Structures are given as C-alpha cells and as structure tokens.
Amino acid sequence: MTAATATRSGVDIRPTFARAVRSEWIKLRSLRSTVWVAVLTVGIMAAFAGLFAWAITAFPDSAPTSAGVLVVGYPIAQLAISVLGVLVITGEYATGSFRSTLAAEPRRLRVVASKALVLLLSAFAVSAAALALSAAVGIPVLRAGGIDVRFEADDIRALIGVVLYLTVSAWFAYGIGLLVKNTAAAITTVVGILFILPIIVQLIAATTGAEWLRDLYSYLPAPAGSAVAASDTVGLSSLEPWVGFAVFCGYTVAALAAGTIAFVRRDD
C-alpha cells in the first residue's frame, strides 16, 4: 500500500548527488564561520593591497609590478581560506552533525564529493572577490601616487594564478581535515605544512649550506604552489609557474585521496 502510494505520488526521495550538493551548500552558507572566513579572506587581500600601494607611492621609481601589489596579501588570505577547507568537514565532527549527514546520505564517497564541489565553487568565488576588491582598492591608490598601472602577460597570469592557488589551498586543507577529523589538529597540520615547514627547510639550508635542501625547498607545497602567483614581490619557488602549481595540485590530490580513503573506511 505504502509503495503503491509513493509510486502514484511520483515523489522520489532517494539520495542523489544533486541533493547532496544542495544540502552541503545550504549547510555551508548557513554557518557563521563561513561568512567570517570569507570576509577575512577578502578583507585581508584588499587591506594589504591598499597599504602596500600607499607605502610604495613614496618610492615610485622602485615600485613593483601592479600585479605584485594586488596579490601581496595572499599568504595570509591562504591561511584564512584553508580554515574554511578544514571546517567543511571537521565542523560536523565537532558538533556531531555528521551522523545526520550520513543518515541522509549513507554513501560516504558521495558525501566527500559533494562537499568538495561546494567547497571548490565557494573558495573560487571568495578568492575572485578578494582579488577584485584588491584591485578596486589598490589601483586607485597607485594612480593617485603617480604610478603607472600596467598589466603584462606575466601579470595577468599571476592574477589568475593567485585565485587558483587560493582555491586549491582550500581543497588541500579539506583533504587534511578528512584525514585528521579534529579541527585544531587539522589547522595545525595545514599551518605546519604550508607555513612552518618551508621556514625550517630554509633555515637548515642556510645553516648547513646543503644545496639539495635548497632544491627541495622549491618542491614543498607552499613554495611550489606560490610560483603561479609569482611577481617581483612574491614567489618563493625556482620552478616555472605552471610547473609549480602542478606540483601543488599533486600534493592536494594526495591529501584528498588519503583523506577520502580514511573517511570511507572509518566506522564513526
């Protein structure tokens, strides 16, 4: 009787990927932490662009490229958007709401994929907005200071690259979050890999003079990924821009794969 009624009504309540994506989007936009991270990412980029543009107007002859001014704040913005990537999954573990998520969608792989898609689109939108506001703030300041604003091919690549780099950074952090589960531990791990590890390698290389450590440094996640956003003020790697970005994408795929395997096999 019930089955016949459900068939006649034409209502299909089976879990689908589209429904999972819609559910994840609703959850993400309803979290206050999402709003704060988005505001921080956009605000940090714009603030650094404005301050740096104002500072260099005192030295117009030695001013960096316009792209370098606009993206100068991306390392701090990267930290903010990485927190978003972590919270997409660890936030549910912290509140216990992941049980409701798995009850609505028992296929864990679909849960991982739907969260990844929503995060990708959200991180891209936030990163693009951050760059747009940086341009809106920084360019008028440069022009007011008498600095010619021009964008060459490498500058355009750097502007596109910083949006891509920040977006993929959110995915990298998401993979770590899937693997670790705990918010504090995941954020600490991301900070350690992206920010602290390069400093340690640099210090050891400078102290020992080991050339292989200098080469290794360029292949670490953050220095490699930053190559695509390189200008005369940023860019930590000796790798070619898109080669470095490909290396960082490789690390991100590895983090996502490890995190997905752990999440799918986990019985919690």
C-alpha positions in Angstrom: 0.0 0.0 0.0 2.8 2.4 1.0 4.9 1.6 -2.0 2.0 1.9 -4.3 1.1 5.3 -2.8 4.7 6.5 -3.2 4.7 5.4 -6.8 1.4 7.1 -7.6 2.6 10.4 -6.0 5.7 10.4 -8.2 7.8 11.6 -5.3 11.4 10.3 -5.4 13.1 10.7 -2.0 16.2 8.6 -2.8 19.5 10.2 -2.1 21.2 11.7 -5.2 24.4 13.6 -5.8 22.4 16.8 -6.7 20.5 16.6 -3.4 23.8 16.0 -1.5 25.3 19.1 -3.2 22.3 21.2 -2.4 22.4 20.0 1.2 26.1 20.9 1.6 25.5 24.3 0.0 22.7 25.1 2.5 24.9 23.9 5.4 27.9 25.9 4.3 26.2 29.2 3.7 24.2 28.9 7.0 27.4 28.7 9.1 28.7 32.0 10.6 32.2 30.7 10.3 31.8 30.6 6.6 30.8 34.2 6.5 33.7 35.2 8.8 36.3 33.3 6.7 35.0 34.8 3.5 35.1 38.3 5.0 38.6 37.8 6.4 40.0 36.4 3.1 38.6 39.3 1.1 39.4 41.9 3.7 43.0 40.8 4.2 43.8 40.8 0.5 42.2 44.2 0.0 43.8 45.7 3.1 47.3 44.5 2.2 46.9 45.8 -1.4 45.8 49.2 -0.2 48.5 49.5 2.4 51.3 48.3 0.2 50.1 50.5 -2.7 50.1 53.5 -0.3 53.6 52.6 1.0 55.3 52.3 -2.4 53.9 55.6 -3.7 56.8 57.2 -1.7 59.2 55.3 -4.0 57.6 55.3 -7.4 60.8 54.6 -9.3 61.3 51.3 -7.5 57.7 50.3 -7.4 56.9 46.6 -8.1 54.5 45.5 -10.8 50.8 46.3 -10.4 50.1 42.5 -10.0 52.7 42.3 -7.2 50.8 45.0 -5.3 47.4 43.4 -5.7 48.4 39.9 -4.6 50.9 40.8 -1.8 48.4 39.7 0.9 47.7 36.3 -0.5 49.8 34.2 2.0 47.6 35.5 4.9 44.5 35.1 2.8 45.6 31.5 2.2 45.6 30.8 5.9 42.0 32.1 6.2 40.6 30.1 3.3 42.4 27.0 4.4 40.5 27.2 7.7 37.3 27.1 5.6 38.5 24.0 3.9 39.2 22.3 7.2 35.8 23.4 8.8 33.8 22.0 5.9 34.4 18.5 7.4 35.7 18.9 10.9 33.0 21.3 11.9 30.5 18.4 11.5 32.6 16.1 13.7 32.8 18.8 16.3 29.0 19.2 16.6 28.2 15.6 15.8 26.0 16.6 12.9 28.0 14.3 10.6 25.7 11.5 11.8 22.7 13.3 10.3 24.7 13.8 7.1 25.5 10.1 6.9 21.9 9.2 7.7 20.6 11.3 4.9 23.4 10.2 2.5 24.9 6.8 3.5 27.3 6.8 0.6 30.4 8.3 2.2 32.2 8.8 -1.2 29.2 10.9 -2.4 29.4 13.0 0.8 33.1 13.6 0.2 32.5 14.6 -3.5 29.5 16.9 -2.7 31.4 18.7 0.0 34.5 19.0 -2.3 32.4 20.5 -5.2 30.6 23.1 -2.9 34.0 24.0 -1.3 35.6 24.4 -4.7 33.0 26.7 -6.0 32.8 28.7 -2.8 36.6 29.1 -2.5 36.9 30.2 -6.1 34.2 32.8 -5.6 35.8 34.1 -2.4 39.2 34.2 -4.0 38.0 36.0 -7.1 36.1 38.5 -4.9 39.3 39.1 -2.8 41.3 39.8 -6.0 38.6 42.1 -7.4 38.4 44.2 -4.1 42.2 44.3 -4.0 42.2 45.8 -7.5 39.4 48.2 -6.5 41.4 49.4 -3.5 45.0 49.2 -4.8 44.8 50.6 -8.3 43.3 54.0 -7.4 45.9 54.4 -4.7 48.7 53.6 -7.2 47.3 56.0 -9.7 46.9 58.7 -7.1 50.5 58.3 -6.3 51.6 58.8 -9.9 52.5 55.2 -10.5 51.6 53.8 -14.0 49.3 50.8 -13.7 50.0 48.2 -16.4 49.4 44.5 -16.7 51.7 42.4 -18.9 51.2 38.8 -19.8 53.0 37.6 -16.6 51.0 39.9 -14.5 47.7 38.5 -15.8 49.0 35.0 -15.2 49.9 36.0 -11.6 46.4 37.4 -11.0 44.7 34.3 -12.4 47.2 32.1 -10.5 46.6 33.6 -7.1 42.8 32.8 -7.5 43.6 29.2 -8.5 46.2 28.8 -5.8 43.9 30.0 -3.0 41.1 27.8 -4.4 43.3 24.7 -4.4 44.6 25.6 -1.0 41.1 25.2 0.4 40.9 21.7 -1.2 44.3 20.8 0.3 43.1 21.8 3.8 39.9 19.8 3.1 41.9 16.7 2.5 43.8 17.2 5.7 40.5 17.7 7.5 39.1 14.5 6.2 42.2 12.7 7.3 42.6 14.2 10.8 38.9 14.9 11.8 39.8 17.3 14.6 39.6 21.0 13.8 42.6 22.1 15.9 44.8 19.3 14.8 43.9 19.8 11.1 44.5 23.5 11.2 47.8 22.9 13.0 48.8 20.4 10.4 47.9 22.7 7.5 49.9 25.6 9.1 52.8 23.3 9.7 53.0 22.0 6.1 52.2 25.3 4.3 53.9 27.9 6.5 56.3 26.4 9.1 57.9 23.6 7.1 59.3 25.9 4.4 60.9 28.2 7.1 62.5 25.2 8.8 63.9 23.9 5.5 65.2 27.4 4.6 66.9 27.8 8.0 68.6 24.4 7.8 69.7 25.0 4.2 71.1 28.4 5.2 72.9 27.0 8.2 74.4 23.9 6.5 74.7 25.2 3.0 73.2 22.0 1.7 72.3 22.5 -1.9 69.9 19.6 -2.0 67.8 21.3 0.7 67.6 24.5 -1.5 66.3 22.3 -4.3 63.9 20.5 -2.0 62.5 23.8 -0.8 61.1 24.7 -4.3 59.2 21.4 -4.3 57.5 21.9 -0.9 53.7 22.6 -1.2 53.6 26.3 -0.5 56.7 27.4 -2.4 55.7 25.3 -5.4 52.2 26.5 -5.4 53.2 30.1 -5.0 55.1 30.0 -8.3 51.9 30.5 -10.2 51.3 33.8 -8.4 54.9 34.9 -8.7 55.6 38.6 -9.4 58.6 40.7 -8.5 57.4 40.8 -4.9 56.1 37.3 -4.3 57.0 33.8 -5.5 59.1 31.5 -3.4 60.0 28.8 -5.8 62.5 28.4 -8.6 60.0 26.3 -10.5 58.2 27.6 -13.6 54.8 29.0 -12.6 52.6 26.3 -14.0 55.0 23.5 -13.1 55.0 24.7 -9.5 51.2 24.8 -9.5 51.1 21.3 -10.9 53.3 20.1 -8.1 51.0 21.7 -5.5 48.0 20.1 -7.2 49.7 16.8 -6.9 50.1 17.3 -3.1 46.4 18.3 -3.0 45.3 15.2 -4.8 47.4 13.1 -2.4 45.8 14.8 0.6 42.3 14.3 -0.8 43.0 10.7 -1.7 44.4 9.9 1.7 41.6 11.7 3.5 38.9 10.1 1.3 40.2 6.6 1.9 40.3 7.3 5.7 36.8 8.8 5.7 35.2 6.0 3.7 36.9 3.2 5.7 36.2 4.9 9.1 33.4 3.5 11.2 32.2 6.5 13.2 
